[in-house]
């Protein structure tokens, strides 16, 4: 397969293509990023290929109307709440940016997608805020400048606990009381964070509408769509004894309907970098990498740098971390890298098995073997 030129190099994946021409090619790398830092000092073997396989299979599943027709929600009240959106998915599937290509059965780190424009906000230094004016005219065919976060529970250390002291915020996301660590939800809690700023921040539903140009109706549709996709994935993983705790999706505004309301297209990627998954209480996602670095001197400097940038009303906290605090992440030991690589390979095999596909990684560890391997790995010092 002849590849188009590089359009954009990200911290984790590269985008290849000719601007404005379909398809673009996502080239998933073995690089990884944590805490909004960008590229970290190590590579995780086979990570890129595993992510391409997982994302392709999940986009294909979600976009298949037949798979939705066979699926039923056990909880009647939840089903009734989202009945209109559910009926549409049973008829059409989830609109997404996957473009099917024939790779002749060869495993690659590539995924073809439909192009989506990105309207980057600018930082207004005089007002110390981000300018999203480009979204005021309700454009379509562009990325929604938000990450849509869903939560089925409150695992230990969940950032949700930092925000639910505010009664108004609890009410907005549908919580009657402050949840406890370990608590689970039948229907996912939905939150919004910024996507295109130098550091992601959680925002209210009102601010999410304001910066994205969404109407209230569009936002309610986005919440329903996110909830149903999350419930569908939760059941898929549960069939293989993997628990889905939370995750994030990205969407693009699709063309306006006759009513004037825009629809949504699921974009970016879906996999262990976007989902928090556990097996027997052990993390099987990018959270395992976060845990390896959490409480290191570098991580503490990242937290401090973000706070200092906020206090000083500066957009670039990373410069503070590197230049003022003089901290950069250290490479991981070899045993940690191999343990994390096993997560990606095993999940790609696991999802392939659940969907009746051939396992892409021969002789990869089982879920139990991976959890045992991770349990024996020490955290960074």
C-alpha positions as CSV (number, residue, x, y, z in Angstrom):
1,X,0.0,0.0,0.0
2,X,1.5,3.4,-1.1
3,X,1.2,5.9,1.7
4,X,0.3,9.6,1.3
5,X,2.6,12.3,2.8
6,X,2.7,13.3,6.4
7,X,0.1,16.0,7.3
8,X,0.6,16.1,11.1
9,X,2.8,14.4,13.6
10,X,1.2,14.0,17.0
11,X,2.6,12.8,20.3
12,X,1.0,9.4,19.8
13,X,-0.2,9.1,16.2
14,X,0.6,10.6,12.9
15,X,-1.9,11.7,10.2
16,X,-1.1,11.0,6.6
17,X,-2.9,12.4,3.6
18,X,-3.6,15.1,1.1
19,X,-5.4,18.0,2.8
20,X,-9.1,17.9,2.2
21,X,-9.0,14.6,0.2
22,X,-10.4,11.4,1.7
23,X,-9.2,9.2,3.2
24,X,-6.6,10.4,5.7
25,X,-4.5,7.6,7.3
26,X,-4.0,7.4,11.0
27,X,-0.6,5.9,11.7
28,X,-0.6,4.7,15.3
29,X,2.9,4.8,16.8
30,X,4.5,3.0,19.7
31,X,4.9,6.4,21.4
32,X,2.7,7.4,24.4
33,X,1.8,10.5,26.2
34,X,0.8,11.2,29.8
35,X,-0.7,14.1,31.7
36,X,-0.8,16.3,28.6
37,X,3.0,16.2,28.4
38,X,3.3,15.0,24.8
39,X,5.7,12.3,23.7
40,X,7.3,10.4,26.6
41,X,10.9,9.0,26.5
42,X,10.1,5.3,25.7
43,X,8.3,3.3,23.0
44,X,5.9,0.5,23.8
45,X,6.5,-2.4,21.3
46,X,3.4,-3.4,19.2
47,X,1.3,-0.6,20.8
48,X,0.6,1.1,17.5
49,X,-0.5,-2.1,15.7
50,X,-2.7,-3.1,18.7
51,X,-4.4,0.3,18.8
52,X,-5.1,0.2,15.1
53,X,-6.6,-3.2,15.3
54,X,-8.8,-2.4,18.4
55,X,-10.0,0.9,17.0
56,X,-10.9,-0.5,13.6
57,X,-12.8,-3.4,15.1
58,X,-14.7,-1.2,17.6
59,X,-15.6,1.4,15.0
60,X,-16.8,-1.4,12.7
61,X,-18.9,-2.9,15.4
62,X,-20.5,0.4,16.5
63,X,-21.2,1.4,12.9
64,X,-23.1,-1.8,12.1
65,X,-26.8,-1.4,12.5
66,X,-27.3,-5.1,12.7
67,X,-25.2,-5.3,15.8
68,X,-27.4,-2.7,17.4
69,X,-30.6,-4.6,16.4
70,X,-29.4,-7.6,18.3
71,X,-28.5,-5.6,21.4
72,X,-31.0,-4.8,24.2
73,X,-30.5,-2.7,27.3
74,X,-31.4,-4.7,30.5
75,X,-32.5,-1.6,32.5
76,X,-35.9,-0.4,31.1
77,X,-35.7,3.1,32.6
78,X,-32.3,3.6,30.9
79,X,-33.6,2.2,27.6
80,X,-36.7,4.5,27.7
81,X,-34.5,7.6,28.5
82,X,-32.5,7.1,25.2
83,X,-35.2,5.4,23.1
84,X,-35.1,7.8,20.2
85,X,-31.4,7.7,19.8
86,X,-31.4,3.9,20.3
87,X,-34.0,3.4,17.6
88,X,-31.8,5.5,15.2
89,X,-28.8,3.4,16.0
90,X,-30.8,0.2,15.3
91,X,-31.6,1.7,11.9
92,X,-28.3,3.3,10.9
93,X,-25.6,2.4,13.4
94,X,-23.2,5.0,14.8
95,X,-21.9,7.4,12.2
96,X,-18.1,7.3,12.5
97,X,-15.0,8.2,10.4
98,X,-13.7,4.7,9.7
99,X,-13.0,4.1,6.0
100,X,-12.7,0.4,5.2
101,X,-9.6,-0.5,3.2
102,X,-8.2,-3.8,2.1
103,X,-4.9,-4.5,3.8
104,X,-4.9,-8.1,2.4
105,X,-4.9,-9.6,5.8
106,X,-1.6,-8.0,6.8
107,X,-1.4,-6.6,10.4
108,X,-0.5,-2.9,10.3
109,X,-0.6,0.2,12.5
110,X,-2.8,2.0,10.0
111,X,-6.4,3.0,10.0
112,X,-8.1,5.0,7.2
113,X,-10.6,7.7,8.2
114,X,-12.7,10.5,6.7
115,X,-11.1,13.9,7.0
116,X,-12.4,16.3,9.7
117,X,-11.4,20.0,10.0
118,X,-10.1,21.3,13.3
119,X,-10.8,24.9,14.2
120,X,-8.1,25.7,16.8
121,X,-9.0,28.3,19.4
122,X,-6.5,31.1,19.9
123,X,-5.3,32.3,23.3
124,X,-6.3,35.8,24.2
125,X,-3.4,37.1,26.4
126,X,-5.3,40.3,27.2
127,X,-8.2,38.4,28.6
128,X,-6.3,35.3,29.7
129,X,-8.7,33.0,28.1
130,X,-9.2,30.9,24.9
131,X,-11.2,32.3,22.0
132,X,-13.6,29.9,20.4
133,X,-15.3,32.5,18.1
134,X,-14.9,30.2,15.1
135,X,-17.6,27.9,16.5
136,X,-20.2,30.7,16.9
137,X,-21.6,30.1,13.4
138,X,-22.4,26.4,14.2
139,X,-20.1,24.9,11.5
140,X,-20.3,21.3,10.4
141,X,-17.6,18.9,9.2
142,X,-15.4,20.1,12.1
143,X,-14.2,18.5,15.3
144,X,-16.2,19.2,18.4
145,X,-13.6,21.0,20.6
146,X,-14.5,18.8,23.6
147,X,-13.7,15.4,25.1
148,X,-16.9,13.7,26.2
149,X,-16.2,11.6,29.3
150,X,-18.4,8.8,30.6
151,X,-18.1,7.2,34.0
152,X,-19.6,3.9,35.2
153,X,-18.1,4.2,38.6
154,X,-15.6,5.8,40.9
155,X,-12.4,3.8,41.0
156,X,-9.7,4.7,43.6
157,X,-8.2,8.1,42.8
158,X,-10.9,9.1,40.3
159,X,-10.8,12.8,39.5
160,X,-14.6,12.9,39.7
161,X,-14.3,13.2,43.5
162,X,-12.5,16.5,43.1
163,X,-15.5,18.1,41.4
164,X,-18.6,16.7,43.1
165,X,-18.4,18.9,46.2
166,X,-20.3,21.5,44.2
167,X,-24.1,20.7,44.5
168,X,-24.9,22.5,41.2
169,X,-22.3,20.4,39.3
170,X,-23.6,17.2,40.9
171,X,-27.1,18.0,39.8
172,X,-26.0,18.8,36.3
173,X,-24.3,15.4,35.8
174,X,-27.2,13.5,37.5
175,X,-25.8,12.7,40.9
176,X,-28.1,13.0,44.0
177,X,-25.2,12.8,46.5
178,X,-21.4,12.7,46.7
179,X,-20.4,9.2,45.5
180,X,-17.9,7.1,47.4
181,X,-14.8,5.5,46.0
182,X,-15.7,2.2,44.5
183,X,-19.3,3.1,43.8
184,X,-20.8,2.1,40.4
185,X,-23.5,3.6,38.2
186,X,-26.1,1.8,36.1
187,X,-26.2,4.6,33.6
188,X,-23.0,6.4,32.9
189,X,-22.3,9.9,34.3
190,X,-21.3,12.3,31.4
191,X,-18.8,15.1,31.8
192,X,-17.1,17.5,29.3
193,X,-13.6,18.7,29.1
194,X,-11.7,21.0,26.7
195,X,-9.8,19.2,23.9
196,X,-7.8,21.8,22.0
197,X,-6.3,23.9,24.8
198,X,-2.7,23.5,26.1
199,X,-4.1,21.6,29.1
200,X,-7.5,19.8,29.3
201,X,-9.9,21.2,31.9
202,X,-13.3,20.0,33.0
203,X,-16.1,22.4,32.3
204,X,-19.8,22.8,33.0
205,X,-22.5,21.7,30.5
206,X,-23.2,25.4,29.9
207,X,-19.6,26.2,29.1
208,X,-19.4,23.1,26.9
209,X,-22.3,24.5,24.8
210,X,-20.8,28.0,24.8
211,X,-17.4,27.2,23.4
212,X,-18.6,24.5,20.9
213,X,-21.6,26.4,19.6
214,X,-23.8,23.5,20.5
215,X,-27.5,24.0,21.1
216,X,-29.2,22.4,24.1
217,X,-30.9,19.8,21.9
218,X,-27.6,18.9,20.2
219,X,-26.0,18.5,23.6
220,X,-28.7,16.2,24.8
221,X,-28.3,14.1,21.7
222,X,-24.5,13.9,22.3
223,X,-25.1,12.8,25.9
224,X,-27.5,10.1,24.7
225,X,-25.2,8.9,22.0
226,X,-22.2,8.8,24.3
227,X,-24.2,6.9,26.9
228,X,-25.4,4.2,24.5
229,X,-21.9,3.7,23.0
230,X,-20.5,3.4,26.5
231,X,-23.2,0.9,27.5
232,X,-22.6,-1.2,24.4
233,X,-18.8,-1.3,25.0
234,X,-19.3,-2.1,28.7
235,X,-21.3,-5.2,27.8
236,X,-18.8,-6.3,25.2
237,X,-15.9,-6.1,27.6
238,X,-17.9,-7.7,30.4
239,X,-18.5,-10.8,28.3
240,X,-14.7,-11.4,28.5
241,X,-14.5,-10.6,32.3
242,X,-13.0,-7.1,31.7
243,X,-14.7,-4.2,33.5
244,X,-15.1,-0.8,31.7
245,X,-15.0,2.0,34.3
246,X,-14.8,5.1,32.3
247,X,-13.5,6.6,29.1
248,X,-13.6,9.5,26.6
249,X,-14.9,9.9,23.1
250,X,-14.3,12.6,20.5
251,X,-16.9,13.6,17.9
252,X,-17.3,15.8,14.8
253,X,-20.3,17.9,13.9
254,X,-21.9,16.3,10.9
255,X,-24.2,18.1,8.4
256,X,-27.3,19.8,9.7
257,X,-30.6,17.9,9.4
258,X,-33.8,19.3,8.1
259,X,-34.6,20.5,11.6
260,X,-31.4,22.6,11.6
261,X,-29.9,20.4,14.3
262,X,-26.5,18.9,13.5
263,X,-25.7,15.3,14.0
264,X,-22.5,13.8,15.4
265,X,-19.8,11.5,13.9
266,X,-17.6,9.5,16.3
267,X,-14.0,10.1,15.5
268,X,-10.4,9.7,16.7
269,X,-9.7,6.3,18.3
270,X,-11.3,3.8,20.8
271,X,-9.0,1.6,22.8
272,X,-7.0,1.3,26.1
273,X,-5.6,4.8,25.7
274,X,-9.2,6.2,25.8
275,X,-10.9,3.6,28.1
276,X,-10.1,2.6,31.7
277,X,-10.3,-1.2,31.8
278,X,-9.6,-3.6,34.6
279,X,-9.4,-7.4,35.0
280,X,-9.5,-8.7,38.6
281,X,-8.9,-5.2,39.8
282,X,-5.7,-4.7,37.8
283,X,-5.5,-1.8,35.3
284,X,-5.5,-2.8,31.6
285,X,-5.3,0.6,30.0
286,X,-3.1,3.7,29.8
287,X,-3.9,4.2,33.5
288,X,-1.3,1.5,34.2
289,X,1.3,3.9,32.7
290,X,0.0,6.8,34.7
291,X,0.3,4.7,37.9
292,X,4.0,3.9,37.1
293,X,4.8,7.7,36.9
294,X,2.4,9.0,39.6
295,X,4.2,10.3,42.7
296,X,7.5,10.6,40.9
297,X,9.4,13.9,41.1
298,X,8.5,14.6,37.5
299,X,4.7,14.0,38.1
300,X,4.8,16.3,41.2
301,X,6.5,19.0,39.1
302,X,3.8,18.6,36.4
303,X,1.1,19.2,39.0
304,X,3.0,22.2,40.4
305,X,3.7,23.6,36.9
306,X,0.0,23.4,35.9
307,X,-1.0,25.2,39.1
308,X,1.6,27.9,38.6
309,X,0.5,28.4,35.0
310,X,-3.1,28.8,36.2
311,X,-2.1,31.3,38.8
312,X,0.0,33.3,36.4
313,X,-2.6,33.0,33.7
314,X,-0.1,31.5,31.2
315,X,-1.1,28.9,28.6
316,X,2.2,26.9,28.5
317,X,2.7,25.0,31.8
318,X,5.2,22.6,30.2
319,X,7.8,25.4,29.9
320,X,7.5,26.0,33.6
321,X,8.1,22.4,34.4
322,X,11.1,22.1,32.1
323,X,12.8,25.5,32.5
324,X,11.8,26.6,36.0
325,X,11.3,23.3,37.9
326,X,13.9,21.5,35.7
327,X,12.0,18.2,35.5
328,X,11.5,15.8,32.7
329,X,10.2,12.2,32.7
330,X,12.7,9.4,33.1
331,X,12.7,6.3,30.8
332,X,10.9,3.2,32.1
333,X,12.8,0.1,33.1
334,X,12.7,-2.8,30.5
335,X,10.4,-5.0,32.7
336,X,7.8,-2.2,32.9
337,X,7.9,-1.6,29.2
338,X,7.3,-5.3,28.4
339,X,4.5,-5.5,31.0
340,X,2.7,-2.5,29.4
341,X,3.3,-3.9,25.9
342,X,1.6,-7.1,27.0
343,X,-1.6,-5.1,27.9
344,X,-2.0,-3.8,24.3
345,X,-1.2,-7.2,22.6
346,X,-3.5,-9.1,25.0
347,X,-6.4,-6.6,24.6
348,X,-6.2,-6.8,20.8
349,X,-6.4,-10.6,21.0
350,X,-9.2,-10.4,23.6
351,X,-11.4,-8.1,21.6
352,X,-10.7,-10.0,18.4
353,X,-11.8,-13.2,20.1
354,X,-15.0,-11.5,21.5
355,X,-15.9,-10.4,17.9
356,X,-15.1,-13.8,16.3
357,X,-11.9,-12.6,14.7
358,X,-8.5,-14.3,14.5
359,X,-6.1,-13.3,17.3
360,X,-3.5,-10.9,15.7
361,X,-0.7,-11.6,18.2
362,X,0.4,-15.2,18.4
363,X,1.6,-16.5,21.8
364,X,0.6,-13.4,23.6
365,X,-0.1,-13.6,27.3
366,X,-3.6,-14.3,28.6
367,X,-5.5,-11.7,30.7
368,X,-4.6,-13.6,33.9
369,X,-0.9,-13.8,32.9
370,X,-0.9,-10.0,32.2
371,X,-2.4,-9.1,35.6
372,X,0.2,-11.3,37.3
373,X,2.9,-9.6,35.3
374,X,1.7,-6.2,36.2
375,X,1.4,-7.1,39.8
376,X,5.1,-8.0,39.9
377,X,6.2,-4.7,38.4
378,X,7.5,-1.9,40.7
379,X,6.5,1.7,40.1
380,X,9.0,4.4,39.0
381,X,11.0,6.0,41.8
